[in-house]
Amino acid sequence: MNKLLSEVSEVKGINYEDECRISERLIDLINRTHYELVQENGQRRLTAPELTKEYRDRIKGAEVFLGRLPRNCYEDELMPVLEKAGRLLELRLMLDFSRSTRGYAFAMYKDAKSAGRARAMLDGYEIRPGHRICVVKSVDNCKLFFGGVPKDKTKAEFIEELGKILDGISNIYLYPNAEDPSLNRGFIFVEFKDHRSAAMARRKLIPARVMLWDHEVAVDWADPEPGESLDDEVMENVTALFIRNISRELHHQKVRDILHKATGIPIIKLKKINHFAFVHYKTRKMAQRVLDIASVSGGIADQTHWEFSWAKPIGSSKIQERQRAIQDALAGINLDDNQQSFGVKKPSLSYIKPQVAKKITKLADSRSPGKSYMSPSTSNNSPESTHAVIYPIRPPGSFPTNYKKLLKDLVIQNFDARCHFVCIPVLLPFGFICKISLVRNGQIVHEFQGELYSTQDQAINVTSRVVYYKLVNNIT
């Protein structure tokens, strides 16, 4: 009975006596450490005296995420544990309306090394008997995605217009149209100086309709960049550059010639993929020299509208990327025969390398016979059909933005293909599942299947939204 009462009180909040005891412990903590404690916007921040704005801007990769915390675990209990890994500069504890914790927090250390040590030492740490916490790297997303923007606007115009309503913008990434480089592709990425600025901008924009030059714009978090988050020490040893906005028709040898002529620095290796390229140099100093030359006013970056940055090394995520490529190829092998009803042919596998084709065949043969890749309402007599994994979205009502139209425009302009929408009714539980196929020259090049939603319109719009963002991030 006592255990049940304890659990109920934990869910509903804490009583007055408990709150007084917690306040006393926090006051003792502040007096002992001289940290500042401030509560705002559903969180409580415990900040070291030396953490100035300039210091915060300098450190990168120094924050960790703390999960599976007891609901009655507060700063006075967390701080001694976190300090085992190094100097703690800030602890942000998430609170609910009753001022009990939400079970997670963010801790910032003095540098990335200390944060890495915290992850190694404290992930799985038993903070109380039988209660282990998780400590992982915090994803410091500083970038927002704007879809459906006017295509005739330039980067400078976007900076000026968004600067009127948003603070902390550090850069805007704009991609030229493949057919007409004077136009953009209808979407941009807006990068902010820190995560807080990006979060505040999103909070300011999301509740209402976002209008830019009489265009309704979709705003959301940009997906984090693929690959593992890397410390500054790793990035300081990179000798390769990443270049965006290269014309699709420009041959890789021509890109190499342009770079060498502009910089005079020999290139070890250059790999061009669609609109971007990775350029490898012999030393870090050579790569830095190219970056400096490209960045000067009127230099190669201004002349070509290419964007130069350091390439990000890929670790274990490269294996995951290869696995996704194999799954995409599998989706081409096992297309549903019903696709023939609207004049679609199964794609040829002649473009797949023999080694990859062998892996695909092996994966297909090793599938569990009992696993179904079809929607609940599809007949079991139909062949298997794979689809891209789309995680469930539970939106509050419907989205005001017409993502179906945005998706159709994106597919036409960037893939020279068309979208085919099929909404499948499901009886138990009642709802609809939307399947979207991208069709080019009578062949399905990609197929996506959404989750179950209560109405047809919601299923189409939400699934279109998921596919839209997935394709945009694949493009970039």
Helices and strands as residue ranges (DSSP letters): H 2-12, H 16-33, E 36-40, E 43-47, H 53-58, E 63-67, H 75-82, E 88-95, E 101-109, H 112-122, E 126-128, E 131-132, E 134-137, E 143-147, H 155-163, E 169-176, E 184-192, H 195-205, E 210-212, E 215-221, H 232-235, E 240-244, H 252-263, E 269-273, E 276-280, H 284-295, H 300-304, E 307-310, H 317-333, G 337-342, H 354-365, H 403-415, E 418-426, E 431-440, E 443-453, H 456-475
